[in-house]
Amino acid sequence: MEAPIFIVRVLLSLLLYIFLGTLFVLLWRDLKSATRQPSATVARERPARLRVTCGNDDLPQDELFPLSAFTTIGRAETSTISIAEPYASAEHAIIAWRGGQWWLEDRDSRNGTRLNDVPVEEPLIISRGDVIGIGGIQLKFEYIDEQ
């Protein structure tokens, strides 16, 4: 009676090892094929800038600010675009290139950021002609390649 049980155990063990071996081979092939495929194409940043449409003494009208992939706007001197505006926070807003789009995000500023006179409460996609408002300052979003 012990011999049939032993044979069943051996067969089940062999089936288990065959299953694990097959699984290992399939995973190994999948891993190798994934490393051979070219990586996904990353959308290149589309050059853009901000034009001052309504400024103040320190920020003249029609001044241009080119955007980098990550641009900070605020009162702080460390901001990419430093604005002397009493209603601006030190780090007021961020414009970033993500997923092939330009995004505007308010950084929990006290007086808020506006996009086309609508308060920005979550990150929003911005496009040509949109106007960003920070206090009394208005900045128009433009693409550089559309002149």
C-alpha positions in Angstrom: 0.0 0.0 0.0 2.9 2.3 0.6 4.3 1.9 -3.0 1.3 3.5 -4.8 1.3 6.4 -2.4 5.0 6.9 -3.0 4.5 6.8 -6.8 1.7 9.4 -6.6 3.9 11.7 -4.4 6.8 11.4 -6.9 4.5 12.1 -9.9 2.9 15.1 -8.1 6.4 16.4 -7.2 7.5 16.0 -10.9 4.4 17.8 -12.1 5.1 20.7 -9.7 8.7 21.0 -10.8 7.7 20.9 -14.5 5.1 23.6 -13.8 7.6 25.8 -11.9 10.3 25.3 -14.6 7.8 26.3 -17.4 6.8 29.3 -15.4 10.4 30.3 -14.9 11.2 29.9 -18.7 8.2 32.0 -19.7 9.0 34.8 -17.3 12.7 34.8 -18.4 11.6 35.1 -22.1 9.2 37.9 -21.3 11.9 39.7 -19.4 14.4 39.4 -22.2 11.9 40.5 -24.9 10.9 43.5 -22.7 14.5 44.7 -22.5 15.0 44.4 -26.3 12.1 46.6 -27.2 12.8 50.2 -27.7 11.6 52.4 -24.8 8.4 54.4 -25.3 8.9 57.7 -27.1 8.8 60.6 -24.7 7.0 63.6 -26.1 9.5 66.4 -26.4 8.8 69.6 -24.6 7.0 72.2 -26.8 8.7 75.5 -26.3 6.4 78.1 -24.7 6.6 81.4 -22.8 4.5 83.7 -20.8 3.9 87.3 -21.9 3.0 90.0 -19.3 -0.4 91.5 -20.4 -1.1 93.4 -17.2 2.0 94.2 -15.1 3.2 96.6 -12.5 6.2 98.9 -12.0 8.6 96.0 -11.6 7.0 93.9 -14.4 6.5 95.9 -17.6 3.8 94.9 -20.1 4.9 92.6 -23.0 7.9 91.3 -21.0 8.5 87.6 -22.0 9.4 84.7 -19.8 10.5 81.4 -21.6 9.2 78.3 -19.8 11.4 75.4 -18.8 10.1 71.9 -18.1 9.5 72.9 -14.5 8.9 76.7 -13.9 8.0 78.2 -10.6 6.3 81.5 -10.2 6.3 83.5 -7.0 7.6 86.3 -4.9 10.8 84.4 -3.9 14.0 85.3 -5.6 14.6 81.6 -6.1 11.5 81.3 -8.3 12.1 80.8 -12.0 9.8 83.8 -12.6 10.1 86.2 -9.7 7.2 88.7 -9.5 7.1 91.6 -7.1 3.3 91.4 -6.4 1.9 92.0 -2.9 -0.7 89.3 -3.4 1.7 86.7 -4.6 3.1 83.9 -2.3 6.8 83.1 -2.2 6.0 79.9 -4.2 2.7 80.8 -5.8 2.3 78.5 -8.8 4.1 75.9 -11.0 4.0 75.4 -14.7 5.3 72.0 -15.7 5.6 69.9 -18.9 4.0 66.5 -18.1 2.6 63.8 -20.5 3.0 66.0 -23.6 1.0 68.9 -22.1 1.7 72.1 -20.2 0.1 72.1 -16.7 -0.6 74.9 -14.3 -0.8 74.1 -10.6 -1.5 76.5 -7.7 0.9 75.8 -4.7 -1.8 76.5 -2.0 -1.2 80.2 -2.3 -3.1 82.4 0.1 -4.7 84.5 -2.7 -5.0 81.8 -5.3 -4.1 81.5 -9.0 -6.6 82.1 -11.8 -6.7 80.7 -15.2 -8.9 82.7 -17.5 -10.5 84.3 -14.4 -11.4 80.9 -12.9 -9.7 79.9 -9.7 -7.2 77.0 -10.1 -8.1 74.4 -7.5 -6.4 71.4 -9.1 -3.6 71.0 -11.8 -5.0 72.2 -15.2 -3.8 71.8 -18.7 -3.0 75.2 -20.2 -3.0 76.0 -23.9 -2.3 78.9 -26.3 -4.0 82.2 -25.3 -4.8 81.2 -21.7 -4.3 84.0 -19.2 -2.8 83.2 -15.8 -3.7 85.7 -13.0 -1.7 86.2 -9.9 -2.9 89.1 -7.9 -2.9 92.1 -10.3 -0.5 90.4 -12.7 -1.7 88.7 -15.9 0.5 86.4 -17.9 -0.6 85.1 -21.3 0.5 81.6 -22.3 2.0 81.4 -25.8 3.9 78.8 -27.9 7.2 80.1 -29.2 6.9 78.2 -32.5 3.6 79.9 -33.4 4.7 83.4 -34.3 
